[in-house]
Amino acid sequence: MKKTAGIILESIYLLCFAGLLYIDFFAHETPKWAVTTLFGIIIVSIQLSYIPKREESAKRTGIFSLVTTVVLFLLVLGFEMGGGVSKVGITLHHPIVWTLVIFSVWMSVRKIRTA
């Protein structure tokens, strides 16, 4: 798969996760079809990105992982500061969230350096 197609799929993937986070923090009466559609788009974009075996560098994969982690963390931070409350318990006061963020950043940086 071409590099631009991969970037488009990864962007769609990230936007869907952002939408799901927004729904979790702010939407009170979200139709189930909207959530199902976002999950479906994420699944399809993941499947499409692996159909033809992509020969992408470990550095690019590490950069995407780092960007995804930072963007999702900033979204959670912004949604909490905006007064949103997660229905599933995602909060910056939970040590597991901090552990996952730190571990993900560390693994991404390690992958970028070794590439």
Summary of the structure (lengths in Angstrom):
residues: 115
radius of gyration: 15.5
end to end distance: 20.3
largest distance: 45.8
contacts: 289
relative contact order: 0.15
helix: 75%
strand: 0%
